[in-house]
C-alpha cells in the first residue's frame, strides 16, 4: 500500500501548522510531525476506522484533528485533515466539496 496526500489535505496541514506556530514557536513543526506520524500509521490500520460521509476517519493522537481518507485499490488517499473543534456543519461542507 502507498499513501497519497491530496492537495486539500496538504493545505489543511499547512493551515494547522501556521495556527499552532502562532501559539508557540516550534509547536507548528511538532504538529506536522505528529500528524504525519498519524498518517503513516494508516499503512497498518487503513480501513478499520469508522466511515463518515463516504470517508474513513482516523483521529490524531495528540491534536484535535481528524484524518479523512479513502481506499482506492492499493492506495490510501488522504482527502482532508480537519480540526475537530469546528462546527460539524463546516466539516460536512468541507467533505462534500471534494
N, C-alpha and C positions, 0 to 999 in steps of 0.2 A: 504494500500500500504506500501511496505517497500523499502528501498534504499540499494543497494549493490554497493560498490565501488570495481571495478575490480583492479587487481594488477597494470595494466598500469596507471590507474588514481591515485593510491596511489604513484607510482613512480613520476608521473608528479607533484603532490602536494609537495612531498619531494624536488624535484629539485627546484620548485618555492620558497619554504621556505628557502632553502640554499642560493638561489640567493639574496633574499631580506634581509636575515640576514647578508650577506656580505656588503650590502649597509648601514645598520644601525642596531645596536644591538636592539633586540626586534621586529624589523619590520617583521622578519620571522614568529614569533608567531602571530602577527596581521594579516599577510597574511593568515595563516591557519585558524584563527578564522573567517575571512571574507569569505573565500571560503567555509568552512563548513556550514556557515550560508546560503550562496547562494545555496549550495547543498541541505540543509534541506528544503529550500523553494520549492523544486521540489515536496514535498508532497502535496502542494497546487496547483502548476502551471504546473505539468508534462503534456506534450502533447500539450501545447499552443504555444510552440516555433517553429521557422522555422526549417525545416529539411535541413541538409547539408550532402551530401554523405551517406544517409541512417541513420543518427543520428539526433536527435533533438539537437539544440544548444542554450544553455542559457548563456547569458553574465553576468559576475560578476559585481556587483555594484561598487566596489571600486578599483579593479585591472583590467588591460587589459588582462583578461583571459576568455576563453570560456569553458563551461562545455558541453561535448558531451555525450548524454545518449540515451538509448533505453528503450522502454516499453516492458516488457515480462510478460504478464498476470498481476498479482498484484505486480510485482516487477519493480522498476526503476533501471536499470543497468547503472551506470556511467562508461563509457568506457575510456574517456580521459579528462584531464583538461589542455588545451593548451594555451600558450601565443599567443595573437592575434598580437603581433608585429613581429612574424616570417613571412617568405615568405609564401604566400598561397600554393605554390607547396610543401613546407615542411609539412604544415598542412594536405594537401590531402594525401601525402605519409604516414604520421603517422596514419591517419584514415583508410587507406586501408590496413595497415599492421596488423590490428586486426584480 
